[in-house]
Amino acid sequence: MRWFALPGELKRAGVLSMNARNALYIAERNPRRLYPRVDDKLLTKQLALDAGLAVPELYGVVSSYHDARRFETMLEGRDDFVVKPARGAGGDGIVVIAGKLGGGYLKINGTRMSRDDVAYHLGNILSGMYSFGGRPDRAMIEYRVKPDNVFHAISHLGVPDVRVIVHRGYPVLAMLRLPTRSSGGKANLHQGAVGTGIDIASGLTGHGVWHGQPVDRHPDSMEPLEGVQIPGWDRILELSAGGHELTGLGYLGVDIVIDRDRGPLILELNARPGLAIQVANRRGLRERLERIDAVADPALTAPERARFVRELFAGQPA
């Protein structure tokens, strides 16, 4: 049995290669001067707030070692929160605190952190340990998302998120990323999370992939992955489509979490989204990108573009 495909076969299947993505979409549609709008999470959050788009609440910004030592003053009595680098990537440097324990804090995975541990971690973020190119950074302290109950049986510890690829303001392909025990509760496919394709038209989950292999059940709970209705799907598509106006980028990935109380929230945006979404959907991106190029109407609003793709891709496999 042959476990690889020739370039011609991949092209006929509509698979978008990394070189084609870089040359035809990222280089053509994403001016580098706009990258700070997505590479700096603080700037992304402010742009989203200015545009009236929902994001996790920001409790405070740590910009100095003095701020790091007094981080608890930013919490205003809150016991749970998330610490993340403003310029981090791939989930590195993110710490999720589930609550207080004695004189310290308890991480979502059950590990204890003292106040000094948290301050030390904040200092590491400031030093640039997790930033692009190791540049000095700032730390964000924000609301801890509580996943919608629909994900309880098919996720482990962390917060699932929805990645949507948006081309010229039109959502074209989506997947649900589910934390696992092996991913340490992170929704990152490269670290062992499960990716599950989502049908754009209906918001229903379909095929799954884990460590590059097809799966139909979550590896920890053994619950089926297919047929889960993503809550707030209309709003998710609208938020994703709005990422175009928010950033000015023509090709981007929009990551959205679904809080059980606050609904869909924009988590972050990516000017260079990966291609694993094709594997999760068992569908190439290129055909959909070319269809959008043929019909894109710059006069449509984000909600109109969201409705348009639901009709355009209705009845197609995820």
C-alpha positions in Angstrom: 0.0 0.0 0.0 1.3 3.5 -0.9 1.3 5.9 2.0 2.2 9.0 0.0 0.7 11.0 -2.9 2.4 12.5 -5.9 2.2 16.3 -6.3 -0.2 16.0 -9.3 -2.5 13.8 -7.2 -2.6 16.3 -4.4 -3.3 19.2 -6.8 -6.2 17.3 -8.4 -7.6 16.6 -4.9 -7.6 20.3 -4.2 -4.9 20.1 -1.5 -3.2 23.4 -0.8 0.6 22.9 -0.3 2.7 25.0 2.0 4.5 26.6 -0.9 1.3 27.5 -2.7 -0.2 28.9 0.6 2.8 31.1 1.1 3.1 32.3 -2.5 -0.5 32.6 -3.6 -2.3 33.6 -0.4 -0.1 34.8 2.4 2.3 36.8 0.3 -0.5 38.1 -2.0 -3.1 38.8 0.6 -1.3 39.7 3.8 0.9 42.8 3.8 3.6 42.4 6.4 2.9 45.9 7.8 -0.4 44.4 9.1 1.2 41.5 10.9 1.4 43.3 14.3 -2.4 43.3 14.4 -2.4 39.5 14.8 1.1 38.8 16.3 0.5 41.1 19.3 -2.5 39.6 21.2 -3.0 42.8 23.2 -3.4 44.8 20.0 -5.7 42.2 18.6 -7.8 42.3 21.7 -8.1 46.1 21.5 -9.0 46.1 17.8 -11.7 43.5 18.5 -13.1 45.6 21.4 -13.1 48.7 19.3 -15.0 46.8 16.6 -17.5 45.5 19.1 -16.4 41.9 18.8 -16.5 39.6 21.8 -13.2 38.5 23.4 -12.2 37.1 26.8 -12.1 39.9 29.4 -8.7 41.4 30.1 -8.0 41.8 33.8 -4.5 43.4 33.5 -1.3 43.8 31.6 2.1 43.0 33.2 4.7 45.3 31.6 7.4 45.4 34.3 8.9 43.2 37.0 7.3 45.5 39.5 3.9 44.6 37.9 4.8 40.9 38.1 5.4 41.0 41.8 2.0 42.7 42.4 -0.1 40.7 39.9 -2.7 39.9 42.5 -3.8 43.5 42.6 -5.0 43.1 39.0 -7.3 40.2 39.9 -9.6 42.1 42.2 -10.5 39.0 44.3 -10.8 36.6 41.3 -9.5 33.1 42.0 -9.2 31.8 38.4 -7.5 33.4 35.5 -5.2 32.8 32.5 -1.7 34.1 32.0 -0.4 34.4 28.5 2.4 36.2 26.5 1.2 39.0 24.3 3.6 37.8 21.5 3.6 34.1 22.2 2.9 31.4 19.7 1.6 27.8 19.7 0.3 28.0 23.2 3.8 28.3 24.8 3.9 30.2 28.0 0.1 30.0 28.7 -0.8 29.1 32.3 -4.4 28.4 33.2 -5.2 28.9 36.9 -8.3 27.1 38.0 -8.5 28.5 41.5 -6.7 29.2 44.8 -5.2 26.5 47.0 -3.9 27.5 50.5 -1.5 30.4 50.0 -1.1 29.6 46.3 -2.9 28.6 43.1 -4.0 25.4 41.4 -3.4 25.0 37.6 -6.0 23.3 35.5 -3.9 20.1 35.4 -3.8 19.9 39.1 -0.3 21.2 39.6 0.2 23.8 42.4 1.9 27.2 41.9 2.9 29.5 44.7 2.5 33.3 44.3 6.2 33.4 43.7 5.9 30.8 41.0 3.3 32.9 39.2 5.5 36.0 39.5 8.5 34.1 38.3 6.6 32.9 35.2 5.4 36.4 34.5 9.1 37.5 34.6 10.0 34.9 32.1 7.3 36.2 29.8 8.7 39.7 30.1 12.2 38.5 29.3 11.0 37.2 25.9 11.2 33.5 26.7 8.0 32.8 24.7 7.9 35.6 22.2 8.7 35.7 18.5 12.5 36.1 18.2 13.0 36.2 21.9 12.1 39.9 22.1 11.0 41.5 25.4 7.3 41.0 25.9 4.3 41.8 28.0 2.0 39.4 29.9 -1.8 39.4 29.8 -4.0 38.3 32.7 -7.5 37.5 31.5 -10.7 35.7 32.0 -10.6 31.9 32.2 -13.0 30.5 29.6 -15.3 27.8 30.8 -16.1 25.4 27.9 -19.7 24.9 26.8 -21.1 21.7 28.3 -21.4 20.1 24.9 -17.7 19.5 24.9 -17.6 17.8 28.3 -17.4 14.2 26.9 -15.0 14.9 24.0 -12.3 17.1 25.7 -9.7 16.7 28.4 -9.0 19.4 30.9 -8.4 22.4 28.6 -10.6 24.5 26.4 -11.5 23.4 22.9 -11.4 26.0 20.2 -12.7 26.4 16.6 -10.2 27.3 13.9 -11.7 28.9 10.9 -9.8 29.7 7.7 -11.0 33.0 6.2 -10.3 34.1 2.7 -11.1 37.6 1.5 -13.6 37.8 4.5 -15.3 34.5 3.7 -15.0 31.5 6.1 -14.0 28.5 3.9 -13.0 25.7 6.2 -13.3 25.0 9.9 -12.2 22.5 12.5 -12.7 21.8 16.2 -9.5 21.3 18.2 -10.0 19.2 21.3 -7.5 18.9 24.1 -6.3 15.4 25.2 -4.3 13.9 28.0 -1.3 13.7 25.7 -1.6 17.4 24.7 -1.5 18.4 28.3 -4.9 20.0 28.0 -3.9 22.3 25.1 -5.9 22.6 21.9 -2.8 22.2 19.7 -2.7 19.4 17.1 1.1 19.3 17.1 1.1 18.7 20.8 -1.4 15.9 20.6 -4.9 17.5 20.5 -7.6 16.0 18.3 -8.7 17.9 15.2 -12.3 17.3 13.9 -13.7 18.8 10.7 -16.7 21.0 10.9 -19.3 21.4 8.1 -19.4 25.1 7.3 -23.1 25.0 6.4 -24.5 23.2 9.4 -21.8 23.5 12.2 -21.8 19.7 12.7 -18.6 17.9 13.4 -17.3 15.2 11.1 -14.1 13.3 10.7 -11.3 13.3 13.3 -7.5 13.2 13.2 -5.1 12.5 16.0 -1.3 12.4 15.6 -1.9 12.4 11.9 -4.1 9.3 11.9 -7.9 9.1 11.3 -10.0 8.6 14.5 -13.7 8.5 15.2 -13.6 8.8 19.0 -11.8 10.9 21.5 -8.8 9.0 22.8 -9.5 9.7 26.5 -13.2 9.4 26.8 -13.8 7.1 23.7 -16.9 9.2 22.9 -17.8 9.6 19.2 -16.5 12.8 17.6 -18.9 13.0 14.7 -22.3 14.7 14.8 -21.7 17.2 17.5 -23.5 20.5 16.9 -21.2 23.4 17.6 -23.1 26.0 19.7 -23.6 29.5 18.3 -22.4 28.5 14.8 -24.0 31.5 13.1 -22.2 33.8 15.5 -18.9 31.9 15.0 -19.1 32.4 11.3 -19.9 36.1 11.7 -17.0 36.7 14.1 -14.6 34.8 11.8 -15.7 36.8 8.8 -15.3 40.0 10.8 -11.6 39.1 11.2 -11.0 40.5 7.7 -12.1 44.0 8.6 -10.4 43.8 12.0 -7.0 43.0 10.5 -7.1 44.0 6.9 -5.6 40.5 6.1 -7.0 38.6 3.1 -6.0 35.2 4.3 -6.1 34.3 8.0 -7.0 31.8 10.7 -9.5 32.9 13.4 -9.5 30.9 16.7 -12.7 31.1 18.7 -13.6 29.6 22.0 -17.2 29.0 23.2 -17.8 29.9 26.8 -20.8 28.3 28.5 -22.0 31.7 29.8 -20.6 34.2 27.3 -20.9 32.3 24.1 -18.4 32.5 21.2 -15.3 34.7 21.9 -12.4 35.5 19.6 -9.3 34.0 21.2 -6.6 35.0 18.6 -5.9 35.5 14.9 -3.2 34.1 12.8 -1.7 35.5 9.6 0.0 32.2 8.8 -2.5 29.5 9.7 -1.3 25.9 9.2 -2.7 23.4 6.8 -3.7 20.5 9.2 -7.3 21.7 8.8 -7.3 19.9 5.4 -6.4 16.6 7.1 -9.1 17.1 9.8 -11.7 17.7 7.1 -10.3 15.2 4.6 -10.8 18.0 2.1 -8.4 20.3 0.2 -8.5 24.1 0.8 -7.6 25.1 -2.7 -10.9 24.4 -4.4 -12.8 26.4 -1.8 -10.3 29.3 -2.0 -10.7 29.4 -5.8 -14.5 29.4 -5.5 -14.4 32.4 -3.3 -12.1 34.2 -5.7 -14.7 33.7 -8.4 -17.6 35.1 -6.3 -16.2 37.4 -3.7 -18.2 40.6 -3.4 -16.4 43.4 -1.4 -19.7 45.2 -0.7 -21.0 42.4 1.5 -20.9 42.8 5.3 -19.4 40.1 7.6 -22.9 38.7 8.5 -23.8 38.6 4.8 -20.6 36.8 3.9 -21.3 34.3 6.7 -24.7 33.6 5.4 -23.4 33.4 1.9 -20.9 30.6 2.6 -23.5 28.5 4.4 -25.5 28.5 1.2 -22.5 28.1 -1.1 -21.2 25.1 0.7 -24.5 23.5 1.8 -24.7 19.8 1.0 -21.0 19.3 0.6 -18.9 17.0 2.8 -17.1 18.8 5.7 
